[in-house]
Amino acid sequence: MLLLLPSVAAADEPLRILVLGDSLTAGHGLAENEAFPAKLQQALQTAGHNVLVINAGVSGDTTAGGLARLDWALADRPQIVIVELGANDALRGLPPESVRKNLTAIITRLQQEKIAVLLTGMRAPRNLGADYYHKFDQLYPELARQHQVAFYPFFLQDVATIRHYNQSDGIHPNAAGVKVIVQSILPTVERLIRQRTSS
């Protein structure tokens, strides 16, 4: 009978979802339990999923920063990684080609480790000019198609620029904004969970 206990315990282990991101993931200006990963975990558990959502968000991080700390983040042994990076690259006007290169390296590494990927899109500020923001905005769906990973078009959908969903800086979602993000992205995350657990 004792020999069966490790298998039972393993079956009860939650699916580990890591959110690799910047301040939008870290929860800048929010309590820890109000940040996106915590609220996503709560919503998924309420929907009946046995999951642990790990907050690997670092405020101010760029795609290069996310790539540099990827090994450290993977020490948490996630089975799914949500990649939420690029906002700071755009705010700094960094070349879209560099963003593409860094995200490609992140996705490739995750796929090599047999980790399911959900890439979330970001949009560049429009004051950077049409040439820049077209290149930046389009690199996300292009990467998702190229690498055949799950894709959520815009992380801040229905929240960006809406005053009552953002903090006073107009950039970071408040607690109400995080709830909107979670509810919008939830079906995409649930589809990926079902795919992962059935494979």
C-alpha positions in Angstrom: 0.0 0.0 0.0 2.8 2.4 0.8 4.2 2.0 -2.7 1.1 3.6 -4.1 1.3 6.8 -2.0 3.9 8.7 -4.2 1.7 8.1 -7.3 -1.4 9.4 -5.5 0.4 12.4 -4.3 1.8 13.1 -7.8 -1.8 12.9 -9.2 -2.9 15.5 -6.7 -0.2 18.0 -7.6 -1.5 21.2 -9.1 -0.7 22.2 -12.7 2.1 24.8 -12.4 1.5 28.0 -14.5 4.3 30.6 -14.5 3.6 34.1 -15.6 6.9 35.6 -17.0 6.3 39.3 -17.2 7.0 42.9 -16.1 5.1 45.2 -13.7 1.8 44.2 -15.3 2.4 40.7 -13.9 4.3 41.7 -10.8 1.3 43.8 -9.6 2.9 47.3 -9.4 0.9 49.4 -6.9 -1.2 46.5 -5.8 -1.3 44.1 -2.9 0.2 40.7 -3.7 -3.3 39.1 -3.7 -4.5 41.7 -6.2 -1.9 41.0 -8.8 -2.7 39.2 -12.0 -1.2 35.8 -11.1 -3.0 35.7 -7.8 -6.4 36.7 -9.4 -5.8 34.2 -12.3 -5.2 31.4 -9.9 -8.3 32.3 -7.9 -10.5 32.4 -11.1 -9.1 29.1 -12.4 -9.6 27.4 -9.0 -13.1 28.7 -8.9 -13.7 27.1 -12.3 -12.5 23.8 -10.9 -8.9 23.7 -12.1 -6.2 22.4 -9.7 -3.5 25.0 -10.5 -0.7 27.0 -8.9 0.0 30.3 -10.7 3.5 31.6 -10.0 4.3 35.3 -10.2 7.5 35.7 -12.2 6.9 39.4 -12.9 9.7 42.0 -12.4 8.8 45.7 -12.7 10.6 47.5 -15.4 11.6 44.3 -17.1 12.1 44.2 -20.9 12.1 41.1 -23.2 15.9 41.0 -22.8 15.5 40.9 -19.0 12.9 38.2 -19.2 15.3 36.1 -21.4 18.2 36.7 -19.0 16.3 35.3 -16.0 14.5 32.5 -17.8 16.7 29.8 -16.3 16.0 31.1 -12.8 12.2 31.2 -13.5 12.2 27.7 -14.8 13.5 26.4 -11.5 9.8 26.5 -10.5 9.2 23.6 -12.9 6.1 25.1 -14.7 4.1 23.1 -17.2 2.7 26.2 -18.8 4.3 29.6 -19.1 2.4 32.8 -19.9 4.8 35.3 -21.6 3.8 38.9 -20.8 6.7 41.0 -22.0 7.4 43.9 -24.3 5.6 46.9 -22.8 8.8 48.4 -21.4 10.6 47.8 -24.7 8.0 49.9 -26.4 8.0 52.6 -23.8 11.7 52.9 -24.3 11.4 52.8 -28.1 13.6 49.7 -28.4 13.9 48.2 -31.9 11.0 45.7 -32.7 13.6 43.4 -34.2 15.3 43.1 -30.8 11.9 42.3 -29.2 11.3 39.7 -31.8 14.7 38.1 -31.2 14.3 38.0 -27.5 10.8 36.6 -27.6 11.8 34.0 -30.1 14.6 32.9 -27.8 12.2 32.6 -24.9 9.6 30.6 -26.8 12.2 28.3 -28.4 13.7 27.5 -25.0 10.3 26.8 -23.5 9.4 24.5 -26.4 12.7 22.7 -26.0 11.7 22.1 -22.4 8.3 20.7 -23.5 6.5 23.6 -21.7 3.3 24.9 -23.2 3.4 28.6 -24.1 0.7 31.3 -24.0 2.1 34.5 -25.7 0.2 37.7 -24.8 0.4 40.6 -27.2 1.3 44.1 -26.5 0.8 47.4 -28.4 3.3 50.2 -28.7 2.4 53.8 -27.8 1.0 55.6 -30.9 3.2 58.6 -30.4 6.2 56.5 -31.6 4.8 56.7 -35.1 3.0 54.3 -37.4 6.1 52.6 -38.8 7.3 51.7 -35.3 3.9 50.6 -33.8 2.9 48.6 -36.9 6.2 46.6 -36.7 5.9 46.2 -32.9 2.2 45.2 -32.8 2.5 42.7 -35.6 5.5 40.8 -34.3 3.3 39.1 -31.6 0.8 37.4 -33.9 3.5 36.6 -36.3 5.6 34.8 -33.6 2.5 32.9 -32.4 1.9 31.6 -35.9 5.5 30.9 -36.5 6.0 28.9 -33.4 2.4 27.6 -33.2 1.8 28.7 -29.6 -1.4 29.8 -27.9 -2.0 33.5 -28.3 -3.9 36.3 -26.6 -3.8 39.4 -28.8 -3.6 42.2 -26.3 -2.9 41.7 -22.5 -4.5 45.1 -21.7 -7.7 44.5 -23.8 -10.6 46.6 -22.5 -8.3 48.2 -19.8 -5.7 50.3 -21.6 -6.5 54.0 -21.6 -9.7 53.5 -19.6 -9.3 55.7 -16.6 -11.4 53.8 -14.0 -9.5 50.6 -14.7 -6.0 52.2 -14.2 -4.0 53.6 -11.4 -3.1 57.3 -11.4 -0.2 56.8 -13.7 -2.6 55.8 -16.5 -0.4 52.8 -17.3 -0.8 50.1 -14.6 -4.2 48.5 -14.0 -5.8 48.9 -10.6 -7.6 46.0 -8.9 -10.7 46.4 -11.0 -8.6 46.5 -14.2 -6.9 43.3 -13.2 -10.2 41.6 -12.8 -11.2 42.6 -16.3 -7.9 41.2 -17.7 -8.4 37.9 -15.9 -11.9 37.4 -17.1 -11.0 38.3 -20.6 -7.9 35.9 -20.8 -9.5 33.1 -18.8 -11.0 31.2 -21.7 -7.7 31.2 -23.5 -5.9 29.9 -20.4 -8.5 27.2 -19.8 -8.2 25.9 -23.4 -4.4 25.6 -22.9 -4.9 23.8 -19.6 -7.2 21.3 -21.3 -4.8 20.8 -24.1 -1.9 20.3 -21.7 -3.7 17.9 -19.4 -5.1 15.8 -22.2 -1.8 15.4 -24.0 
